[in-house]
Amino acid sequence: MRRAGSSDLGPRLDDGLPPLRAFVHLRSATRQSTVSQYSGYFSNVHVKQHMNAHWIDRFGFLLAVSLAFCSSTFPRADQSAEYVEVRVGADRLLPEYSHLINGKRLALVSNHTGRLSDGTHIADALFRYPGAQLKVLFGMEFNIRTNDYSIPRDKEKDIDKETGLVKYSLYGEIHKPTPDMLKDIDVIVFDIQEVGTRFYEHVNILGFVMEAAAENNIELVVLDRPNPMTGLKQDGFVPDDEFLYRFGSFGTIPVLHGMTMGELARLYNGEKMLHGGVTATLHVVEMKGWKRSMWYDETGLDWRKPSPNLLTLNSVIAYTGTCLFEGLNISEGRGTDKPFEYVGAPWIDHRKAADMLNGLKLRGVVFEPVEFTPVRKPHLGRDPELSGQLCKGIFVNITDRNLVEPYRTGIALVWAFHRLHADKMVWDETVIERLTATTRLVKMIRDGKRPEEIFASWSDELARFKGRSKKYMLYK
């Protein structure tokens, strides 16, 4: 059994990201014949104090040449020997697609993830751009430049200190910009990094923004970014009709949609998913270099936590399933070092649960008994579920991210805990319905259906979505 914080947890897939990213950039640089740049680099590091600078220069040169050779000899995990660093839509807007905004009055929908590769926030880049006029900002409940939940929330209508512009929140009572908010706007620019999951609000805010654009004769420019969990994973329930046009389920897409923001915008338009069948005048600034098989840590892009509790890529993968525990009196690991990878409560028979779960033989995951105590972290605005209580639960140990089916993993956990402790589980059905967009899951769990029966229940609707989503995909 693992105890949270112990040293036996071993290396994780994303523990080595900074050095991995440095290596990727070095490979990219050597491909562009910038060997001398790296020779110079090595001559400036602190080891120069202990070695002759001449040998440092030679060492830097030889290392760069060796890496260039290795990068052409050993293929990446996707078996492609050619590495192309991903360039997101935000980096391409001004140098290549400025005609979409030149001479226009702009609104921007973004959050802390809306940054160029040099770290500049898209709001600042557009505000300084002389060819267009940025007039209003739309974001979530916090300042568009941070995801620190310990700071005070923005008011529904606030002022962005850096630009002096009005900033509206689309996270509270209003999800869809009103005509007054969009007065005198010609183009809405949309730039948010999403996580690949339908109930994570940004893909739904995209739908509301598209409706507002269509109804007010405003063009929409979506600056595309990667789906962090590749563009290959599609799974889970498609919303029942009664749950459409909500904050967690705007359109008829499954829990794992396997698309980028730009592709989803094309789908919303093409499949007439907006209210009344309206369509927005849409422009997607595509990425360069992204492939559907790419995980986020294979793109060369900096990792910016989409949410304070999505610490790593593994957190994002697990979140797709274990977020269901937000609707139960069970900790989903907030307030630990592995949010969404740990789930548990003081009363759970975690050893028996682990045996049940591993007996299902789900792909790419091992369920390990763990004990953990949630505490309030500096970045959290409130105490997490079961704060200060020793929880017995499960560590969702993702052993193969290409094989794992995270939504099924989460449902299996709910099933196991219910089988063992139905009398102690308290359901917040409002939250569960927001996350599932159906009444079917709770009913099947309570009716004693096994996980494989639950998984099979969405097979037809998922197959239909897979078929119709293909024509809106922009990347191979």
C-alpha positions in Angstrom: 0.0 0.0 0.0 1.2 3.5 -0.8 1.1 6.4 1.7 0.9 9.8 0.1 4.2 11.6 0.4 6.3 8.5 0.6 9.3 8.0 -1.6 8.1 4.8 -3.1 5.8 6.4 -5.6 8.6 6.3 -8.2 9.0 8.4 -11.3 5.9 9.6 -13.2 5.4 10.2 -16.8 5.6 14.0 -16.4 8.2 14.3 -13.6 10.9 15.0 -16.2 9.2 17.5 -18.4 11.6 20.5 -18.0 14.7 18.5 -19.0 12.7 16.7 -21.7 11.5 20.0 -23.1 15.1 21.4 -23.0 16.3 18.3 -25.0 13.5 18.7 -27.5 14.4 22.4 -28.1 18.1 21.3 -28.4 17.2 18.7 -31.0 15.2 21.3 -32.9 18.0 23.8 -32.8 20.6 21.4 -34.0 18.4 20.6 -37.0 18.6 24.2 -37.9 22.4 24.3 -37.9 22.8 26.4 -34.8 25.6 24.3 -33.3 27.6 27.4 -32.5 24.8 28.7 -30.3 25.1 25.6 -28.1 28.9 25.8 -28.0 28.5 29.3 -26.7 26.0 28.2 -24.2 28.3 25.6 -22.7 31.1 28.2 -22.4 28.9 30.4 -20.3 27.7 27.8 -17.7 29.3 27.6 -14.3 31.5 24.6 -15.2 33.8 27.1 -17.0 35.2 27.8 -13.6 36.6 24.3 -13.5 37.5 23.5 -17.1 39.5 25.2 -19.9 37.1 27.3 -22.0 38.7 25.8 -25.1 37.6 22.3 -24.1 34.2 23.6 -23.1 33.7 25.0 -26.6 34.8 21.7 -28.1 32.5 19.8 -25.7 29.5 21.9 -26.6 30.2 21.5 -30.3 30.6 17.7 -30.0 27.4 17.4 -27.9 25.4 19.4 -30.3 26.7 17.4 -33.3 26.0 14.1 -31.4 22.4 15.2 -30.6 21.9 16.2 -34.3 23.0 12.7 -35.2 20.8 11.0 -32.6 17.8 13.0 -33.6 18.1 11.7 -37.2 18.9 8.2 -36.1 16.4 7.5 -33.3 12.7 8.1 -34.0 10.3 9.7 -31.5 7.6 7.7 -29.7 5.3 8.2 -32.6 7.9 6.5 -34.9 8.4 9.7 -36.8 12.1 10.7 -37.1 11.2 14.3 -38.0 10.5 16.7 -35.2 8.5 19.8 -35.8 7.8 22.1 -32.9 4.2 23.0 -32.6 3.2 26.6 -33.3 -0.2 27.6 -31.8 -2.7 29.9 -33.5 -1.9 32.8 -31.1 1.7 32.8 -32.5 0.4 32.9 -36.1 -2.3 35.6 -35.8 -0.3 38.8 -36.1 2.5 37.7 -38.5 0.4 35.6 -40.8 -3.3 36.3 -40.3 -3.5 39.9 -39.3 -5.9 40.5 -42.2 -8.6 38.9 -40.0 -8.4 41.7 -37.5 -6.9 44.7 -39.4 -9.0 47.8 -39.0 -11.4 46.0 -36.7 -12.7 46.6 -33.2 -12.0 43.5 -31.1 -13.3 41.5 -28.2 -11.1 38.9 -26.7 -12.2 35.7 -24.9 -9.2 34.2 -23.0 -7.7 33.2 -19.7 -4.2 32.7 -18.2 -3.4 30.0 -20.9 -3.8 32.6 -23.7 -0.1 33.3 -24.2 2.3 33.5 -27.1 5.5 31.3 -27.1 7.5 34.2 -25.7 5.1 34.4 -22.7 3.3 37.5 -23.9 -0.4 37.3 -23.1 -2.6 37.6 -26.1 -4.5 40.5 -24.5 -1.3 42.5 -24.3 -0.3 41.6 -27.8 -3.6 42.7 -29.2 -3.8 45.8 -27.1 -0.4 46.9 -28.4 -1.1 46.0 -32.0 -1.6 49.2 -34.0 -3.7 47.7 -36.8 -6.7 46.9 -34.6 -8.5 48.2 -31.5 -9.0 45.8 -28.6 -12.0 47.1 -26.7 -13.3 44.5 -24.3 -12.2 41.3 -22.5 -14.1 38.2 -21.5 -12.7 35.6 -19.2 -13.5 33.3 -16.3 -14.0 34.2 -12.6 -10.4 35.2 -12.1 -8.0 37.7 -13.6 -7.2 36.5 -17.2 -3.5 36.3 -16.4 -3.6 33.9 -13.4 -5.3 30.7 -12.2 -4.4 31.3 -8.5 -7.6 30.5 -6.7 -6.3 32.1 -3.5 -6.8 35.7 -4.9 -10.1 37.4 -4.8 -12.4 36.5 -7.6 -13.1 39.2 -10.2 -16.5 40.9 -10.2 -18.9 40.0 -13.0 -17.8 43.2 -14.6 -14.3 44.3 -13.7 -11.3 46.3 -15.0 -8.1 44.6 -16.3 -5.3 46.5 -14.6 -2.7 46.0 -17.4 -4.9 47.4 -20.2 -7.5 49.3 -18.4 -10.2 47.5 -20.4 -13.5 46.2 -19.1 -13.4 42.5 -18.4 -16.6 40.4 -18.1 -16.8 37.0 -16.5 -18.5 34.2 -18.5 -18.2 31.9 -15.5 -20.9 33.2 -13.3 -24.6 34.1 -14.0 -23.8 35.0 -17.6 -22.1 32.5 -20.0 -23.1 34.2 -23.2 -22.0 37.8 -24.0 -24.9 40.2 -24.3 -25.5 42.7 -27.1 -24.6 45.5 -24.8 -21.3 43.8 -23.9 -20.5 43.4 -27.6 -21.6 46.9 -28.7 -19.4 48.2 -31.6 -17.4 45.0 -31.8 -16.5 43.7 -35.3 -14.5 40.5 -34.4 -14.3 38.3 -31.3 -10.9 36.5 -30.8 -11.1 33.3 -28.8 -7.9 31.8 -27.3 -8.2 29.3 -24.4 -6.3 26.1 -23.8 -8.9 23.4 -23.1 -8.3 19.9 -21.6 -10.1 17.5 -23.9 -13.1 17.0 -21.6 -16.7 18.2 -22.3 -17.6 19.2 -18.7 -14.5 21.4 -18.4 -16.3 24.7 -19.1 -14.3 26.2 -21.9 -15.6 24.1 -24.8 -19.1 25.0 -23.7 -18.2 28.7 -23.3 -17.0 28.5 -26.9 -20.6 27.5 -27.9 -22.2 30.4 -26.1 -19.7 32.8 -27.6 -20.4 31.5 -31.1 -24.1 32.0 -30.6 -23.5 35.6 -29.5 -21.3 36.2 -32.5 -23.9 34.7 -34.9 -26.8 36.7 -33.4 -24.9 40.0 -33.4 -23.3 39.7 -36.9 -19.8 39.5 -35.4 -17.0 37.4 -36.9 -15.2 34.9 -34.7 -11.5 34.0 -34.9 -10.5 30.9 -32.9 -6.8 30.6 -32.2 -6.2 26.9 -32.1 -4.3 25.0 -29.4 -3.6 21.3 -28.9 -5.9 18.8 -27.2 -3.5 17.9 -24.4 -4.7 14.2 -24.4 -4.1 13.8 -28.2 -6.8 14.0 -30.8 -7.5 10.3 -30.6 -9.5 9.7 -27.5 -13.3 9.9 -27.8 -15.4 8.2 -25.2 -18.4 8.5 -22.8 -22.0 9.6 -22.8 -23.3 12.1 -25.3 -25.7 14.5 -23.5 -29.4 13.8 -23.3 -31.5 16.5 -25.0 -32.7 17.9 -21.7 -29.1 18.7 -20.7 -28.1 20.6 -23.8 -27.0 24.3 -23.8 -25.7 24.1 -20.3 -22.4 25.0 -18.7 -21.1 21.4 -18.8 -22.9 20.2 -21.9 -23.5 22.8 -24.6 -23.6 20.5 -27.6 -24.0 16.8 -28.4 -20.4 15.8 -27.9 -19.1 12.9 -25.7 -17.2 13.4 -22.5 -13.9 12.9 -24.3 -14.3 14.6 -27.6 -10.9 14.1 -29.1 -10.9 17.5 -30.9 -9.3 20.9 -30.7 -11.1 24.2 -30.0 -10.9 25.1 -33.7 -12.3 21.7 -34.7 -15.1 21.9 -32.2 -16.1 25.4 -33.5 -16.3 23.9 -37.0 -18.4 21.1 -35.6 -20.8 23.4 -33.7 -21.3 25.4 -37.0 -21.5 22.4 -39.4 -23.8 20.3 -37.3 -26.1 23.2 -36.4 -25.5 22.8 -32.7 -26.1 26.5 -31.9 -29.5 27.5 -30.7 -32.0 27.9 -33.5 -29.5 26.4 -36.0 -27.7 29.7 -36.5 -24.1 29.7 -37.7 -21.2 32.0 -36.9 -18.9 33.6 -39.4 -15.9 31.5 -38.3 -12.1 31.7 -39.0 -9.8 29.2 -37.4 -6.1 30.0 -37.2 -4.7 26.5 -37.3 -1.6 25.2 -35.5 1.5 24.2 -37.3 3.2 21.0 -36.5 0.6 19.3 -34.4 -0.5 15.7 -35.0 -3.4 13.9 -33.5 -1.2 11.4 -31.9 0.7 14.1 -29.9 0.4 14.4 -26.1 0.9 17.9 -24.8 4.4 17.1 -23.5 5.4 16.1 -27.0 4.6 19.5 -28.5 7.5 21.6 -27.1 5.0 24.0 -25.6 5.3 25.2 -22.0 2.8 23.6 -19.6 0.5 26.1 -18.0 -1.8 24.4 -15.5 -5.3 24.8 -17.0 -6.6 24.8 -13.4 -4.7 25.0 -10.1 -5.6 21.4 -9.4 -4.5 20.1 -12.8 -0.9 20.1 -11.9 0.4 17.7 -14.5 -0.6 15.9 -17.7 -1.4 12.9 -15.5 -3.8 15.0 -13.5 -5.6 16.0 -16.6 -5.9 12.4 -17.8 -7.2 11.1 -14.5 -9.5 14.2 -14.1 -11.6 13.0 -17.1 -12.9 10.2 -14.9 -12.3 11.0 -11.3 -13.9 14.5 -11.6 -17.2 12.5 -11.0 -16.3 12.5 -7.4 -17.0 16.2 -7.2 -20.6 15.0 -7.0 -20.0 12.6 -4.1 -18.9 12.8 -0.5 -15.5 11.4 -1.5 -12.3 13.3 -1.9 -11.0 13.6 -5.5 -7.5 14.3 -4.2 -7.7 18.1 -4.1 -5.4 19.3 -1.4 -2.8 16.6 -2.2 0.2 16.4 -4.5 -1.8 14.2 -6.9 -5.2 15.7 -7.3 -7.6 13.5 -9.3 -5.1 10.7 -9.2 -6.0 10.1 -5.5 -9.7 9.4 -4.5 -10.9 8.3 -1.2 -12.7 8.8 2.1 -12.1 7.7 5.7 -14.7 5.0 5.5 -13.6 3.2 2.3 -12.3 -0.3 2.4 -9.5 0.6 -0.1 -7.8 -2.8 -0.2 -11.0 -4.6 -1.2 -11.8 -1.8 -3.7 -8.4 -2.1 -5.3 -8.9 -5.9 -5.7 -12.3 -5.4 -7.3 -11.0 -2.7 -9.7 -7.9 -4.6 -10.8 -10.1 -7.6 -11.4 -11.8 -5.6 -14.2 -8.5 -5.6 -16.1 -9.0 -2.1 -17.5 -6.3 -1.1 -19.9 -3.4 1.2 -19.0 -4.1 1.6 -15.3 -3.4 -0.1 -12.0 -5.5 0.7 -8.9 -3.3 0.9 -5.8 -4.5 1.3 -2.2 -3.3 4.6 -0.7 -3.8 6.8 2.4 -3.8 10.6 2.1 -4.9 13.6 4.0 -6.2 16.6 2.0 -5.0 20.0 3.2 -5.6 23.5 2.0 -2.8 24.4 -0.4 -1.7 28.1 -0.9 -3.3 28.2 -4.4 -6.8 27.0 -3.1 -9.5 29.5 -2.3 -11.2 27.1 0.2 -10.6 23.9 2.2 -10.8 20.8 0.0 -13.3 18.0 0.5 -12.5 16.1 3.7 -9.7 18.5 4.6 -7.5 17.3 7.5 -9.1 13.8 7.5 -7.1 10.7 6.8 -8.6 9.2 3.7 -8.3 5.6 2.6 -8.6 5.3 -1.1 -7.2 4.5 -4.5 -4.2 5.8 -6.4 -5.1 5.8 -10.1 -1.7 4.7 -11.4 -1.6 5.3 -15.2 0.8 2.8 -16.6 0.1 3.4 -20.3 -1.5 6.6 -21.3 -2.0 5.5 -24.8 -4.1 2.6 -23.7 -5.9 4.0 -20.7 -9.6 5.0 -21.0 -9.9 7.5 -18.2 -13.6 8.1 -18.2 -14.2 4.4 -17.8 -11.7 4.4 -15.0 -13.7 7.0 -13.1 -16.9 5.1 -13.6 -15.3 1.9 -12.4 -14.2 3.7 -9.2 -17.7 5.0 -8.6 -19.1 1.5 -9.2 -16.6 -0.2 -6.8 -17.2 2.3 -4.0 -21.0 2.0 -4.4 -20.8 -1.8 -4.3 -18.9 -1.6 -1.0 -20.4 1.4 0.7 -23.7 2.3 -0.9 -25.1 3.2 2.5 -22.3 5.8 3.1 -22.2 7.5 -0.3 -24.0 10.8 -0.6 -24.9 11.9 -4.1 -25.1 15.6 -5.2 -27.2 14.8 -8.3 -27.1 18.4 -9.6 -23.3 18.1 -9.8 -23.4 14.6 -11.2 -25.8 15.6 -13.9 -23.7 18.6 -14.9 -20.7 16.2 -15.3 -22.5 13.4 -17.0 -25.3 15.3 -18.8 -27.6 12.3 -18.4 -29.6 10.5 -15.7 -28.5 7.1 -17.0 -25.2 6.7 -15.1 -26.7 7.2 -11.6 -29.6 4.9 -12.4 -27.4 2.1 -13.7 -25.0 2.3 -10.7 -28.0 2.1 -8.3 -29.5 -0.7 -10.4 -26.4 -2.8 -9.9 -25.1 -2.7 -13.5 -21.5 -3.7 -14.0 -19.0 -1.4 -15.6 -18.9 -3.2 -18.9 -22.7 -2.8 -19.2 -22.4 0.9 -18.5 -19.6 1.3 -21.1 -21.7 -0.5 -23.7 -24.7 1.8 -23.1 -23.1 4.7 -24.9 -21.5 2.7 -27.8 -24.1 3.7 -30.4 -24.2 7.4 -29.7 -20.4 7.5 -29.5 -20.1 5.7 -32.9 -22.4 8.3 -34.4 -20.3 11.1 -33.0 -17.1 9.6 -34.3 -18.6 9.4 -37.8 -19.8 12.9 -38.0 -16.8 14.6 -36.3 -14.3 13.4 -38.8 -15.1 15.9 -41.5 -14.4 18.8 -39.1 -10.9 17.7 -38.1 -8.1 19.9 -39.3 -5.1 17.7 -38.4 -3.9 14.2 -39.2 
